[in-house]
Amino acid sequence: MNNCIIFGGGGFIGSHLTEELLKRNYNVTVFDKINFSKDNLRSFKDKIKIIEGDFNNEYDLLNSLDGIDYVFHLVSSTLPASSNDNPVYDVESNLVSTLRLLQDVVKRKIKKVIFVSSGGTVYGIPKSTPIKEEHPRHPICSYGITKKTIEDYLYMFNFLYGLDYTIFRLANPYGERQNPLYAQGVIPVFLKKIILNEEIVIWGDGSVRRDYIYIKDAILPLVNSLEYKSDNKVFNLGSGTGYSVNELLDKIKRITGIDAKVRYVEGRKLDVPVSILDISLLKKEMNYLPKIDIETGIEITYKYLKEVLT
Ligand SMILES: NC(=O)c1ccc[n+]([C@@H]2O[C@H](COP(=O)([O-])OP(=O)(O)OC[C@H]3O[C@@H](n4cnc5c(N)ncnc54)[C@H](O)[C@@H]3O)[C@@H](O)[C@H]2O)c1
């Protein structure tokens, strides 16, 4: 009765989520790409079921749902920056496949869908911070528009067919297993460059402010939401505190004791100047309380990356 499937479960967030679900005695199926690296799942691989398939393949998708009670949707084929290069691909690979998933979820009367949306992009340029859930959504990248549209379809599927769901508008998670080679995740990217004595490139003047949340704090509400029943369906998920890229870099330099080589290049139009989330609704409704402060989180991530990279 407690069978969960995580689409994108082999990735950074999915692997931490899997671990926490196992701790709480849920049965976990991880659905990820054919031949995906199992490194993130290594220490608990024999406790889960793994399905290798393509989220964009109708049959792979539908065949994976037998006996499932809860669906976590963590697949994304694009990143905020790359999504604007090909919005058609973004919509086809993320939105259309999600609609197929939701239709089947309704047919099978699956109990709930948990969707990881994006706190940093769905709102667009905020009118004020910290940003509350009611703030208007005007994304300025295709990735954000796709996330926003999936949110709207979840609302529609709930209204028309009674599908239960929770949406988490996630800020900037960081920590172990986040791939430092990706364009997303400034903390592991900076740490990797420092460890390998490479130059750090900063878009703009480093004043862009973001809300950073340690991964093990971030995944707790995702698990707690399985048992949560309410009309509140949308939650910001972050730390509620913001740091500029320059402040973050100073902290990283202090913690590692290494003075990085830094080069500033022209800013990108798609980066909103500030994104700090108001997390009071999640605190009130699910007793959410992030425990790991930014300094401790950077130290943990630094220690992890030093072991992986050297
Ligand atoms: N990391 C962040 O900063 C962040 C912030 C807000 C929201 N999110 C969202 O959280 C979710 C998970 O992010 P993450 O950081 O763990 O990313 P990730 O890239 O580490 O994990 C995503 C997983 O999805 C899998 N995947 C992608 N396309 C697939 C396909 N067609 N078929 C099967 N599997 C496929 C990948 O192989 C990967 O393992 C995404 O939806 C992302 O948009 C991430």
The ligand as an SDF file (V2000), in Angstrom:
LIG
                    3D

 44 48  0  0  0  0  0  0  0  0999 V2000
   18.7830   20.9590   -8.8100 N   0  0  0  0  0  0  0  0  0  0  0  0
   18.1410   22.1220   -8.7720 C   0  0  0  0  0  0  0  0  0  0  0  0
   18.7550   23.1760   -8.5740 O   0  0  0  0  0  0  0  0  0  0  0  0
   16.6380   22.1770   -8.9300 C   0  0  0  0  0  0  0  0  0  0  0  0
   15.9410   23.3100   -8.4820 C   0  0  0  0  0  0  0  0  0  0  0  0
   14.5380   23.3530   -8.6330 C   0  0  0  0  0  0  0  0  0  0  0  0
   13.8870   22.2870   -9.2540 C   0  0  0  0  0  0  0  0  0  0  0  0
   14.6060   21.2080   -9.6920 N   0  0  0  0  0  0  0  0  0  0  0  0
   13.8770   20.1160  -10.3560 C   0  0  0  0  0  0  0  0  0  0  0  0
   14.0520   18.9280   -9.5950 O   0  0  0  0  0  0  0  0  0  0  0  0
   14.0370   17.7990  -10.4610 C   0  0  0  0  0  0  0  0  0  0  0  0
   15.2640   16.9370  -10.1940 C   0  0  0  0  0  0  0  0  0  0  0  0
   16.4310   17.7130  -10.3580 O   0  0  0  0  0  0  0  0  0  0  0  0
   17.9020   17.1500  -10.0780 P   0  0  0  0  0  0  0  0  0  0  0  0
   18.7330   18.3000   -9.6830 O   0  0  0  0  0  0  0  0  0  0  0  0
   17.8410   15.9410   -9.2060 O   0  0  0  0  0  0  0  0  0  0  0  0
   18.3300   16.7420  -11.5620 O   0  0  0  0  0  0  0  0  0  0  0  0
   19.1920   15.4860  -12.0550 P   0  0  0  0  0  0  0  0  0  0  0  0
   19.5620   15.7950  -13.4620 O   0  0  0  0  0  0  0  0  0  0  0  0
   20.2680   15.1510  -11.0890 O   0  0  0  0  0  0  0  0  0  0  0  0
   18.1040   14.3140  -12.0370 O   0  0  0  0  0  0  0  0  0  0  0  0
   17.1210   14.1740  -13.0110 C   0  0  0  0  0  0  0  0  0  0  0  0
   17.0720   12.7230  -13.4210 C   0  0  0  0  0  0  0  0  0  0  0  0
   16.0710   12.5960  -14.4460 O   0  0  0  0  0  0  0  0  0  0  0  0
   16.5610   11.6530  -15.3800 C   0  0  0  0  0  0  0  0  0  0  0  0
   15.9230   11.8610  -16.6760 N   0  0  0  0  0  0  0  0  0  0  0  0
   15.9990   12.9550  -17.4640 C   0  0  0  0  0  0  0  0  0  0  0  0
   15.3180   12.7400  -18.6230 N   0  0  0  0  0  0  0  0  0  0  0  0
   14.8170   11.4780  -18.5430 C   0  0  0  0  0  0  0  0  0  0  0  0
   14.0430   10.6840  -19.4110 C   0  0  0  0  0  0  0  0  0  0  0  0
   13.6450   11.1260  -20.6110 N   0  0  0  0  0  0  0  0  0  0  0  0
   13.6950    9.4460  -19.0200 N   0  0  0  0  0  0  0  0  0  0  0  0
   14.0830    8.9610  -17.7930 C   0  0  0  0  0  0  0  0  0  0  0  0
   14.8220    9.6710  -16.9250 N   0  0  0  0  0  0  0  0  0  0  0  0
   15.1920   10.9210  -17.2940 C   0  0  0  0  0  0  0  0  0  0  0  0
   18.0550   11.9110  -15.4480 C   0  0  0  0  0  0  0  0  0  0  0  0
   18.7580   10.7810  -15.9810 O   0  0  0  0  0  0  0  0  0  0  0  0
   18.4010   12.2280  -14.0050 C   0  0  0  0  0  0  0  0  0  0  0  0
   18.8550   11.0830  -13.3050 O   0  0  0  0  0  0  0  0  0  0  0  0
   13.9660   18.3640  -11.8880 C   0  0  0  0  0  0  0  0  0  0  0  0
   12.6320   18.3280  -12.3230 O   0  0  0  0  0  0  0  0  0  0  0  0
   14.4190   19.7890  -11.7290 C   0  0  0  0  0  0  0  0  0  0  0  0
   13.8510   20.6290  -12.7220 O   0  0  0  0  0  0  0  0  0  0  0  0
   15.9560   21.1260   -9.5320 C   0  0  0  0  0  0  0  0  0  0  0  0
  1  2  1  0
  2  3  2  0
  2  4  1  0
  4  5  1  0
  4 44  2  0
  5  6  2  0
  6  7  1  0
  7  8  2  0
  8  9  1  0
  8 44  1  0
  9 10  1  0
  9 42  1  0
 10 11  1  0
 11 12  1  0
 11 40  1  0
 12 13  1  0
 13 14  1  0
 14 15  2  0
 14 16  1  0
 14 17  1  0
 17 18  1  0
 18 19  2  0
 18 20  1  0
 18 21  1  0
 21 22  1  0
 22 23  1  0
 23 24  1  0
 23 38  1  0
 24 25  1  0
 25 26  1  0
 25 36  1  0
 26 27  1  0
 26 35  1  0
 27 28  2  0
 28 29  1  0
 29 30  1  0
 29 35  2  0
 30 31  1  0
 30 32  2  0
 32 33  1  0
 33 34  2  0
 34 35  1  0
 36 37  1  0
 36 38  1  0
 38 39  1  0
 40 41  1  0
 40 42  1  0
 42 43  1  0
M  CHG  2   8   1  16  -1
M  END
$$$$
